[in-house]
């Protein structure tokens, strides 16, 4: 079996329970695993690749990885959501929601998104996509195609079609109310379970599976109960968007008389691999006065929080706080959940918002966020072979260039990349011992062609927005330009 030595100015290895920095170090890869990390390897190697002034570290783990064409730009300056097509009008629901993308477009957008993850140094991803433009949930057919795309690109993924039993609908009076079709939710769960049975641990272990009920406010208690049971039976991760908005929190309290986390506890939803994006709205936090023991429930549940600071900060929300959750023993992993799928930028924004939330620059360190993007994600998945570089771990790594003049001067590589770096500084990515990107090139992927195709597909989708927007205004009224267009 071929042994390859990778050398660089800095290596992020793992020893004695934490990451370690090796200056002018070496990583030796044999097959799909790491054989050695350190300074002096005495064995034979068949080839050596010197990356020079760069940092080799464990690949990033994205617990909430964008897997479609991001619609964040449509809501960036355009409010309120019920007038901008982000809540379905009753008329659209009455006519029967439809798919706004073709099956071929759905397959392409996941392949396109997967290439963006790789370019940003992400080696393990749990995809997430918006259901705003879907007929209801995601389909097995598109996730069959997603599995093939990930395997073809060499990306390590946990896949599962999103399903739901409800949706939010806005009436002519602009009042938002939930709509439920519980049998449809149960059918989606059955499809997801069948997908798990077909795809779990395939393609040499690159393709794993998960359950992805959409959001807590679009899930009935029985769907949540059954989902938890299936996740435990199949021993797969289960991810549920929860505690992410005031609207969600209020809806759950109004309908069930308890907080979101109380509801999950009472329906026996939690498993040993539960992942909850985004962990922002809990009792006693962000002005919520409902008397619920949310932090205690979260701590005792063993669930991990998927922290996505960039997409939340764009809408004026911050976690309160990263430091508090860590002190409670809650595991925090990272997610991107938006374009760009830039984990470095997410860590940087997370650092800023965490310090603002605590009004203390010493509340978090760069290493805390780097840990969350690597070890935290691995712990959420119960994968001690991921998120670290040590003998016996998976050979999943990224190379971040430190010779870009825009980075400025380097003393410590982790602090430097979080201060001045970006995903664009990732030059090489290895997954399971195979390079899936070398010198910023992904084999057989024309990035400009992919971008042009994605833009045309996105434009066709946006053109359909008047039909599913309250009062059906034209596109230029739903999404007005920043300045007059002449």
Beta strands, then each sheet from edge to edge (+ up, - down):
strand 1: 3-15
strand 2: 18-30
strand 3: 33-38
strand 4: 47-50
strand 5: 54-58
strand 6: 60-66
strand 7: 88-89
strand 8: 122-128
strand 9: 156-159
strand 10: 162-163
strand 11: 166-170
strand 12: 176-180
strand 13: 207-213
strand 14: 237-239
strand 15: 274-276
strand 16: 304-307
strand 17: 332-334
strand 18: 397-401
strand 19: 426-431
strand 20: 434-437
sheet 1: 3+ 2- 1+ 4+
sheet 2: 3+ 2- 1+ 5+ 18- 19+ 20-
sheet 3: 6+ 8+ 9+ 13+ 10+
sheet 4: 6+ 8+ 9+ 13+ 14+ 15+ 16+ 17+
sheet 5: 7+ 11+ 12-
end
